[in-house]
């Protein structure tokens, strides 16, 4: 018995006996796949299902598979005294989605791991996703408050040994979006919408007026500094409208454009879900995707008019990197690729809406395909007048209903 106890302590989990489990009794897709590849019995101990062929794997083998995966990101909190976050087994397994499994399966898993406590592997170091986030925050602080035009030549004096320079986050983003596959192609003749709020008596016409502004009228935006024109459009007319309304009542002209050639886009609007810890094939993307999903929310957040324009500087610098340097060969990325045409990101003004920042100047917006340099063709426009903020109307209705009850 002592030898068995020592063996269980060394491997980090204990046996639950001769129980067998079928794929239907676990919640995680990767664990289901492991069970299907390792079936050894015709009956599932947990749900009682019986078949002519083997349908269930030995629970101890499944526990070992789970333990090996957990050990890639966590380790037992031996001895206590940790100043950082500690997870109890039941909380850890729940965070990993295993509490949605068969109730007895979940209880056996908790028992197998002896209800021990866990910490992140290397608990006093930074996880990759956290290190990337800290580097982005350091970069943002540097270009907003310290140096804006020569940041790539300067070293941060107070950084610790081995800590990356803030600007290195741009190279990290390059690597991550390439690995995850976030560069996508928008088909020719896709539809885009661009909205303008203007005086009721003004009539806006022509692609040059409704498209990218000239340099002297290009104000600072989420992705572009003042004086550097880019074309801001949306996938939906409602999103384009929501992005420009600044007061009510509002007169809005919405222009519809289509692209005359395919467009290569860095798509930050469709970041994949973080893969399961138990998915051996995709596990290496967990940390980058955890960071990317946080990063995408950060760059999409609303900057109020009361906040300083420099709040957009980090995303403006990032945009210039992807516009001018992403496609060029380098030591880490030796293969040249076609340049990007823009960046897609989620709207903060219209839930589910998608915005695009396209690297196209005024000449690229045309009324006819024969115009030199034409990329975006104006297909039509419509005038829309909004008398009251729809959100205010909803709140007013709620107030009336609450008084009536």
JOKA-V436848 format. One record per run of one state. SS is the DSSP state (~ for helix, > for strand, _ for the rest). FROM is the first residue (numbers start at 1). TO is the last residue. Records with the same first field share a line. If there is no record, write none. Layout:
SS=FROM-TO  FROM-TO
This chain:
_=1-1  12-19  26-28  38-40  42-42  44-49  51-55  71-73  77-86  96-97  101-102  113-116  121-127  146-150  154-167  181-182  187-190  199-206  211-214  218-230  235-236  245-249  260-262  268-282  301-308  325-341  347-353  359-361  367-375  387-389  405-405
~=2-11  23-25  29-37  59-70  89-95  98-100  103-112  128-145  151-153  168-180  207-210  215-217  237-244  283-300  309-324  362-364  390-404
>=20-22  41-41  43-43  50-50  56-58  74-76  87-88  117-120  183-186  191-198  231-234  250-259  263-267  342-346  354-358  365-366  376-386
